[in-house]
């Protein structure tokens, strides 16, 4: 499913997100009056985490254009021989 790519970037994104959410939760426990102001930050963090996860999964799809050489060596050889004549 991950096509031989490392999971480090995904773990970093999720780890940092969980640490931020835990820190915000601790602030809310300390100062309950800030709960309404901090609630949108939870959604922003979760949205950013979901975006980065989808981007990570999409970049490792089997149809990744970087998987194959897009430049065709056959065409390069044909055009270079025509240009020399």
DSSP file (Angstrom, degrees, kcal/mol; ACC not computed):
  #  RESIDUE AA STRUCTURE BP1 BP2  ACC     N-H-->O    O-->H-N    N-H-->O    O-->H-N    TCO  KAPPA ALPHA  PHI   PSI    X-CA   Y-CA   Z-CA
    1    1 A X              0   0    0      0, 0.0    59,-0.1     0, 0.0     0, 0.0   0.000 360.0 360.0 360.0 -31.6    0.0    0.0    0.0
    2    2 A X    >   -     0   0    0      3,-0.1     3,-1.5    59,-0.0    59,-0.0   0.468 360.0-134.1 -99.6  -0.9    2.8    2.4    0.7
    3    3 A X  T 3   -     0   0    0      1,-0.3     3,-0.1     2,-0.0    58,-0.0   0.841  65.4 -56.1  56.4  41.2    4.9    1.4   -2.3
    4    4 A X  T 3  S+     0   0    0      1,-0.2    -1,-0.3     0, 0.0     2,-0.2   0.593 100.7 135.6  73.6  11.1    8.2    1.1   -0.5
    5    5 A X    <   -     0   0    0     -3,-1.5    -1,-0.2    55,-0.1     2,-0.1  -0.585  57.9-101.3 -92.0 156.4    8.2    4.7    0.9
    6    6 A X        -     0   0    0     -2,-0.2     4,-0.2     1,-0.1     3,-0.2  -0.363  13.3-146.8 -75.1 154.1    9.1    5.6    4.4
    7    7 A X  S  > S+     0   0    0      1,-0.1     4,-2.5     2,-0.1     5,-0.2   0.381  72.9 101.5 -97.5   1.5    6.5    6.4    7.0
    8    8 A X  H  > S+     0   0    0      1,-0.2     4,-2.4     2,-0.2     5,-0.2   0.896  79.9  49.5 -58.1 -45.7    8.6    9.0    8.8
    9    9 A X  H  > S+     0   0    0      1,-0.2     4,-2.2     2,-0.2    -1,-0.2   0.901 112.3  48.6 -62.3 -40.3    6.8   12.1    7.3
   10   10 A X  H  > S+     0   0    0     -4,-0.2     4,-2.3     1,-0.2     5,-0.2   0.913 111.7  48.9 -65.9 -42.4    3.4   10.7    8.2
   11   11 A X  H  X S+     0   0    0     -4,-2.5     4,-2.6     1,-0.2    -2,-0.2   0.876 110.5  51.6 -65.0 -37.2    4.5    9.9   11.8
   12   12 A X  H  X S+     0   0    0     -4,-2.4     4,-2.7    -5,-0.2     5,-0.3   0.935 110.4  47.9 -65.4 -45.5    5.9   13.4   12.2
   13   13 A X  H  X S+     0   0    0     -4,-2.2     4,-2.1     1,-0.2    -2,-0.2   0.942 117.1  41.8 -61.3 -47.9    2.7   15.1   11.0
   14   14 A X  H  X S+     0   0    0     -4,-2.3     4,-2.4     2,-0.2    -1,-0.2   0.881 114.8  51.6 -68.8 -37.2    0.5   13.0   13.3
   15   15 A X  H  X S+     0   0    0     -4,-2.6     4,-2.2    -5,-0.2    -2,-0.2   0.935 111.7  45.2 -64.1 -47.0    2.9   13.2   16.2
   16   16 A X  H  X S+     0   0    0     -4,-2.7     4,-2.5     1,-0.2    -1,-0.2   0.900 113.1  52.2 -64.1 -39.8    3.1   17.0   16.1
   17   17 A X  H  X S+     0   0    0     -4,-2.1     4,-2.6    -5,-0.3    -2,-0.2   0.926 110.0  47.4 -62.7 -44.2   -0.6   17.3   15.6
   18   18 A X  H  X S+     0   0    0     -4,-2.4     4,-2.4     1,-0.2    -1,-0.2   0.880 111.6  50.9 -65.8 -36.9   -1.3   15.1   18.7
   19   19 A X  H  X S+     0   0    0     -4,-2.2     4,-2.4     2,-0.2    -2,-0.2   0.915 111.6  47.9 -65.7 -42.4    1.2   17.1   20.8
   20   20 A X  H  X S+     0   0    0     -4,-2.5     4,-2.6     2,-0.2    -2,-0.2   0.923 112.6  48.1 -63.7 -43.7   -0.4   20.4   19.7
   21   21 A X  H  X S+     0   0    0     -4,-2.6     4,-2.4     1,-0.2    -2,-0.2   0.907 111.7  50.1 -64.3 -40.5   -3.9   19.0   20.5
   22   22 A X  H  X S+     0   0    0     -4,-2.4     4,-2.1     2,-0.2    -1,-0.2   0.905 111.0  49.8 -63.9 -40.4   -2.7   17.8   23.9
   23   23 A X  H  X S+     0   0    0     -4,-2.4     4,-1.9     2,-0.2    -2,-0.2   0.910 111.5  47.8 -64.2 -42.3   -1.2   21.2   24.7
   24   24 A X  H  X S+     0   0    0     -4,-2.6     4,-2.3     1,-0.2    -2,-0.2   0.883 110.1  53.1 -65.2 -37.3   -4.4   23.0   23.7
   25   25 A X  H  X S+     0   0    0     -4,-2.4     4,-2.2     1,-0.2    -2,-0.2   0.890 107.3  51.4 -63.9 -39.1   -6.4   20.5   25.9
   26   26 A X  H  X S+     0   0    0     -4,-2.1     4,-2.0     2,-0.2    -1,-0.2   0.889 108.8  51.1 -65.4 -38.2   -4.2   21.3   28.8
   27   27 A X  H  X S+     0   0    0     -4,-1.9     4,-3.4     2,-0.2    -2,-0.2   0.916 109.4  50.8 -63.5 -42.2   -4.7   25.0   28.3
   28   28 A X  H  < S+     0   0    0     -4,-2.3    -2,-0.2     1,-0.2    -1,-0.2   0.877 109.9  49.9 -64.5 -37.0   -8.5   24.4   28.2
   29   29 A X  H  < S+     0   0    0     -4,-2.2     3,-0.4     1,-0.2    -1,-0.2   0.873 115.9  43.0 -67.1 -35.4   -8.3   22.5   31.5
   30   30 A X  H  < S+     0   0    0     -4,-2.0     2,-0.5     1,-0.3    -2,-0.2   0.920 130.6  22.8 -74.7 -45.2   -6.3   25.3   33.1
   31   31 A X    ><  -     0   0    0     -4,-3.4     3,-1.8    -5,-0.2    -1,-0.3  -0.800  67.3-179.1-125.0  87.2   -8.4   28.1   31.7
   32   32 A X  G >  S+     0   0    0     -2,-0.5     3,-1.5    -3,-0.4     4,-0.2   0.718  75.4  71.8 -62.3 -21.2  -11.9   26.9   30.8
   33   33 A X  G 3  S+     0   0    0      1,-0.3     3,-0.4     2,-0.1    -1,-0.3   0.723  90.6  60.4 -67.9 -19.7  -13.0   30.3   29.6
   34   34 A X  G X> S+     0   0    0     -3,-1.8     4,-2.1     1,-0.2     3,-0.5   0.428  74.2  99.8 -86.8   2.0  -10.8   29.9   26.5
   35   35 A X  H <> S+     0   0    0     -3,-1.5     4,-1.8     1,-0.3    -1,-0.2   0.893  80.7  49.8 -58.2 -43.4  -12.6   26.8   25.3
   36   36 A X  H 34 S+     0   0    0     -3,-0.4     4,-0.4    -4,-0.2    -1,-0.3   0.807 113.8  46.5 -66.8 -28.6  -14.7   28.6   22.8
   37   37 A X  H <4 S+     0   0    0     -3,-0.5     4,-0.3    -4,-0.2    -1,-0.2   0.796 114.9  45.6 -81.7 -28.9  -11.7   30.4   21.3
   38   38 A X  H >X S+     0   0    0     -4,-2.1     4,-1.2     1,-0.2     3,-0.9   0.721  91.4  81.8 -88.1 -22.5   -9.5   27.2   21.2
   39   39 A X  H >X S+     0   0    0     -4,-1.8     4,-1.3     1,-0.3     3,-0.6   0.878  89.6  52.1 -53.9 -44.4  -12.2   25.0   19.6
   40   40 A X  H 3> S+     0   0    0     -4,-0.4     4,-2.3     1,-0.2    -1,-0.3   0.819 102.1  61.7 -63.2 -27.2  -11.5   26.2   16.0
   41   41 A X  H <> S+     0   0    0     -3,-0.9     4,-2.4    -4,-0.3    -1,-0.2   0.865  98.9  55.6 -66.3 -34.1   -7.8   25.5   16.5
   42   42 A X  H <X S+     0   0    0     -4,-1.2     4,-2.6    -3,-0.6    -1,-0.2   0.940 109.4  46.6 -59.4 -46.6   -8.7   21.8   17.0
   43   43 A X  H  X S+     0   0    0     -4,-1.3     4,-2.6     1,-0.2    -2,-0.2   0.879 111.2  51.5 -65.3 -38.3  -10.4   21.8   13.6
   44   44 A X  H  X S+     0   0    0     -4,-2.3     4,-2.5     2,-0.2    -1,-0.2   0.922 111.8  46.4 -63.8 -43.4   -7.6   23.6   11.9
   45   45 A X  H  X S+     0   0    0     -4,-2.4     4,-2.4     2,-0.2    -2,-0.2   0.931 114.8  46.5 -65.0 -45.3   -5.0   21.1   13.3
   46   46 A X  H  X S+     0   0    0     -4,-2.6     4,-2.5     2,-0.2    -2,-0.2   0.886 112.9  50.4 -64.9 -38.6   -7.2   18.1   12.3
   47   47 A X  H  X S+     0   0    0     -4,-2.6     4,-2.4     2,-0.2    -2,-0.2   0.915 111.6  47.2 -64.8 -43.6   -7.8   19.6    8.8
   48   48 A X  H  X S+     0   0    0     -4,-2.5     4,-2.5     2,-0.2    -2,-0.2   0.899 112.4  50.5 -64.1 -40.8   -4.1   20.2    8.2
   49   49 A X  H  X S+     0   0    0     -4,-2.4     4,-2.1     2,-0.2    -2,-0.2   0.916 111.5  47.4 -64.2 -43.3   -3.3   16.7    9.4
   50   50 A X  H  X S+     0   0    0     -4,-2.5     4,-2.6     2,-0.2     5,-0.2   0.911 112.1  50.7 -63.9 -42.1   -5.9   15.2    7.1
   51   51 A X  H  X S+     0   0    0     -4,-2.4     4,-2.5     1,-0.2    -2,-0.2   0.928 112.1  46.0 -60.9 -46.7   -4.6   17.3    4.2
   52   52 A X  H  X S+     0   0    0     -4,-2.5     4,-2.2     2,-0.2    -1,-0.2   0.857 112.3  51.7 -67.0 -34.4   -1.0   16.2    4.8
   53   53 A X  H  X S+     0   0    0     -4,-2.1     4,-2.5     2,-0.2    -2,-0.2   0.930 111.6  45.9 -67.2 -45.0   -2.1   12.6    5.1
   54   54 A X  H  X S+     0   0    0     -4,-2.6     4,-2.6     1,-0.2    -2,-0.2   0.907 113.1  50.5 -63.8 -40.9   -4.0   12.6    1.9
   55   55 A X  H  X S+     0   0    0     -4,-2.5     4,-2.0    -5,-0.2    -1,-0.2   0.895 110.5  49.8 -63.1 -39.6   -1.1   14.4    0.2
   56   56 A X  H  X S+     0   0    0     -4,-2.2     4,-0.6     2,-0.2    -2,-0.2   0.921 113.5  45.4 -65.3 -43.8    1.3   11.7    1.5
   57   57 A X  H >< S+     0   0    0     -4,-2.5     3,-0.7     1,-0.2    -2,-0.2   0.889 113.1  50.3 -66.7 -39.0   -0.9    8.9    0.3
   58   58 A X  H >< S+     0   0    0     -4,-2.6     3,-1.5     1,-0.2    -1,-0.2   0.862 103.9  57.9 -68.8 -36.0   -1.5   10.5   -3.1
   59   59 A X  H 3< S+     0   0    0     -4,-2.0    -1,-0.2     1,-0.3    -2,-0.2   0.694 106.9  50.6 -68.5 -16.9    2.2   11.1   -3.7
   60   60 A X  T << S+     0   0    0     -3,-0.7    -1,-0.3    -4,-0.6    -2,-0.2   0.113  79.5 131.6-107.6  20.7    2.8    7.3   -3.3
   61   61 A X    X   -     0   0    0     -3,-1.5     3,-1.4     1,-0.1    -3,-0.1  -0.361  68.4-118.5 -70.9 154.8    0.2    6.1   -5.7
   62   62 A X  T 3  S+     0   0    0      1,-0.3    -1,-0.1     3,-0.0     5,-0.0   0.728 112.9  61.9 -66.9 -19.1    1.3    3.5   -8.3
   63   63 A X  T 3  S+     0   0    0      4,-0.0    -1,-0.3     3,-0.0     2,-0.2   0.140  72.2 145.1 -91.0  20.6    0.4    5.9  -11.1
   64   64 A X    X   -     0   0    0     -3,-1.4     3,-1.8     1,-0.2     4,-0.4  -0.405  49.0-142.6 -61.7 125.9    3.0    8.4   -9.9
   65   65 A X  G >  S+     0   0    0      1,-0.3     3,-0.6     2,-0.2    -1,-0.2   0.708  97.6  63.8 -68.7 -17.7    4.5   10.1  -12.9
   66   66 A X  G 3  S+     0   0    0      1,-0.2    -1,-0.3     3,-0.1    -2,-0.1   0.592  85.1  77.2 -80.0  -8.3    7.9   10.1  -11.3
   67   67 A X  G <  S+     0   0    0     -3,-1.8     2,-0.3     2,-0.1    -1,-0.2   0.836  97.3  43.3 -69.4 -32.5    7.9    6.3  -11.3
   68   68 A X  S <  S-     0   0    0     -3,-0.6     2,-0.7    -4,-0.4     3,-0.1  -0.775  96.2-101.2-111.6 156.9    8.7    6.1  -15.0
   69   69 A X        -     0   0    0     -2,-0.3    -3,-0.1     1,-0.2    -2,-0.1  -0.676  30.1-164.7 -76.1 117.5   11.1    8.1  -17.1
   70   70 A X        +     0   0    0     -2,-0.7     2,-0.5    -5,-0.1    -1,-0.2   0.769  68.5  80.8 -77.2 -24.6    9.0   10.6  -18.9
   71   71 A X  S    S-     0   0    0     -3,-0.1     2,-0.7     1,-0.0     3,-0.1  -0.701  79.4-138.5 -83.7 128.8   11.7   11.5  -21.4
   72   72 A X     >  -     0   0    0     -2,-0.5     4,-1.8     1,-0.2     5,-0.1  -0.776   8.6-160.3 -92.7 118.5   11.8    9.0  -24.2
   73   73 A X  H  > S+     0   0    0     -2,-0.7     4,-2.3     1,-0.2     5,-0.2   0.815  89.9  61.2 -68.4 -29.3   15.3    8.1  -25.1
   74   74 A X  H  > S+     0   0    0      1,-0.2     4,-2.0     2,-0.2    -1,-0.2   0.931 106.7  45.0 -62.3 -43.5   14.2    6.7  -28.5
   75   75 A X  H  > S+     0   0    0      1,-0.2     4,-2.7     2,-0.2     5,-0.2   0.884 110.3  54.5 -67.8 -37.4   12.9   10.1  -29.5
   76   76 A X  H  X S+     0   0    0     -4,-1.8     4,-2.1     1,-0.2    -1,-0.2   0.922 109.5  47.5 -62.0 -42.3   16.0   11.9  -28.2
   77   77 A X  H  X S+     0   0    0     -4,-2.3     4,-1.7     1,-0.2    -1,-0.2   0.893 113.0  48.8 -66.4 -38.7   18.2    9.7  -30.4
   78   78 A X  H  X S+     0   0    0     -4,-2.0     4,-1.7     1,-0.2    -2,-0.2   0.917 113.6  45.2 -67.2 -43.0   16.0   10.2  -33.4
   79   79 A X  H  X S+     0   0    0     -4,-2.7     4,-1.8     1,-0.2    -1,-0.2   0.846 110.9  53.5 -72.4 -31.5   15.8   14.0  -33.1
   80   80 A X  H  X S+     0   0    0     -4,-2.1     4,-1.0    -5,-0.2    -1,-0.2   0.878 109.6  48.0 -71.2 -34.8   19.6   14.3  -32.4
   81   81 A X  H  X S+     0   0    0     -4,-1.7     4,-0.8     1,-0.2    -1,-0.2   0.844 111.7  50.7 -73.1 -31.8   20.4   12.4  -35.6
   82   82 A X  H  < S+     0   0    0     -4,-1.7     3,-0.3     1,-0.2    -2,-0.2   0.863 108.2  52.5 -71.9 -34.2   18.0   14.5  -37.6
   83   83 A X  H  < S+     0   0    0     -4,-1.8    -1,-0.2     1,-0.2    -2,-0.2   0.769 105.6  54.2 -72.5 -24.9   19.5   17.7  -36.3
   84   84 A X  H  <        0   0    0     -4,-1.0    -1,-0.2     1,-0.2    -2,-0.2   0.753 360.0 360.0 -81.0 -23.3   23.1   16.7  -37.2
   85   85 A X     <        0   0    0     -4,-0.8    -1,-0.2    -3,-0.3    -2,-0.1   0.491 360.0 360.0 -71.9 360.0   22.3   16.0  -40.9
